[in-house]
Amino acid sequence: MKIAVITTATIFVVLGILVASYCLWKSKAKCAAHLKVYFPVLDRMQNYRKNDHEIDGGQKEDLELPHFEFTAVANATNNFSINNKLGEGGYGPVYGVNIINI
């Protein structure tokens, strides 16, 4: 009798986990479908990532951003002068630079 209760409880727990997993999976799929309808740009961005940034001829596009030394950026912005400040962005102040100085 004790084994039957444990087995039944285990079966219900496993079925509960399976049903919860299925519901979670379906809700994520439904949400993704809504995103495709309302945000087609996001869908295009995902397709762009899937293509691994290949350009004509099968070459991979170099998406690496240039890196600058701090001293070069400080010189280009006149030591982060308030006169070169363009505004505030999500990551902090945004400065205009003189590209010739970099």
C-alpha positions as CSV (number, residue, x, y, z in Angstrom):
1,M,0.0,0.0,0.0
2,K,2.8,2.4,0.9
3,I,4.5,1.7,-2.5
4,A,1.3,2.5,-4.3
5,V,0.9,5.9,-2.6
6,I,4.6,6.8,-3.4
7,T,4.2,5.7,-7.0
8,T,1.0,7.6,-7.5
9,A,2.4,10.7,-5.9
10,T,5.5,10.5,-8.1
11,I,3.5,10.1,-11.2
12,F,1.4,13.1,-10.4
13,V,4.4,15.2,-9.6
14,V,6.1,14.2,-12.9
15,L,2.9,14.9,-14.8
16,G,2.6,18.3,-13.1
17,I,6.1,19.2,-14.1
18,L,5.4,18.1,-17.7
19,V,2.2,20.1,-17.9
20,A,3.9,23.2,-16.4
21,S,6.8,22.9,-18.8
22,Y,4.4,22.5,-21.8
23,C,2.4,25.6,-20.7
24,L,5.6,27.6,-20.3
25,W,6.9,26.5,-23.7
26,K,3.6,27.4,-25.4
27,S,3.5,30.9,-23.7
28,K,7.0,31.6,-24.9
29,A,6.1,30.5,-28.4
30,K,3.0,32.7,-28.3
31,C,5.0,35.7,-27.1
32,A,7.6,35.2,-29.9
33,A,4.8,35.1,-32.4
34,H,3.5,38.4,-31.1
35,L,7.0,39.9,-31.3
36,K,7.2,39.0,-35.0
37,V,4.0,40.7,-35.7
38,Y,4.6,43.9,-33.7
39,F,8.4,44.2,-34.1
40,P,9.4,43.0,-37.6
41,V,12.7,44.8,-37.2
42,L,13.7,42.4,-34.4
43,D,12.9,39.5,-36.7
44,R,15.2,40.9,-39.4
45,M,17.9,41.5,-36.8
46,Q,17.7,37.8,-35.7
47,N,18.0,36.7,-39.4
48,Y,21.0,39.0,-39.8
49,R,22.7,37.3,-36.9
50,K,21.8,33.8,-38.2
51,N,23.5,34.6,-41.5
52,D,26.7,35.0,-39.5
53,H,27.4,38.4,-41.1
54,E,28.4,37.0,-44.4
55,I,28.7,39.4,-47.3
56,D,28.9,38.6,-51.1
57,G,31.5,36.0,-51.9
58,G,31.1,34.2,-48.6
59,Q,33.5,36.5,-46.7
60,K,32.6,37.3,-43.2
61,E,32.0,41.0,-42.4
62,D,34.3,42.4,-39.7
63,L,32.0,43.9,-37.1
64,E,34.8,44.7,-34.6
65,L,34.7,48.3,-33.4
66,P,38.0,50.2,-33.3
67,H,39.7,50.5,-29.9
68,F,41.3,53.7,-28.8
69,E,43.7,54.5,-26.0
70,F,42.3,56.6,-23.2
71,T,44.8,59.3,-23.8
72,A,43.9,59.6,-27.5
73,V,40.2,60.0,-26.6
74,A,41.0,62.5,-23.9
75,N,43.1,64.5,-26.4
76,A,40.3,64.3,-29.1
77,T,37.7,65.6,-26.6
78,N,40.0,68.3,-25.1
79,N,40.1,66.4,-21.8
80,F,36.4,65.8,-21.9
81,S,35.7,69.5,-22.0
82,I,32.1,70.6,-21.3
83,N,32.3,72.5,-24.6
84,N,32.6,69.1,-26.5
85,K,29.7,67.5,-24.5
86,L,26.8,66.7,-26.8
87,G,24.5,65.3,-24.2
88,E,23.7,62.3,-22.0
89,G,23.3,58.8,-23.3
90,G,22.2,55.6,-21.6
91,Y,25.9,54.9,-20.6
92,G,26.8,58.4,-19.6
93,P,27.9,61.6,-21.2
94,V,28.4,61.8,-25.0
95,Y,31.3,63.9,-26.4
96,G,32.0,65.2,-29.8
97,V,35.6,64.5,-31.0
98,N,37.9,66.0,-33.5
99,I,38.8,62.9,-35.6
100,I,42.0,64.4,-36.7
101,N,43.3,64.2,-33.1
102,I,42.7,60.5,-32.9
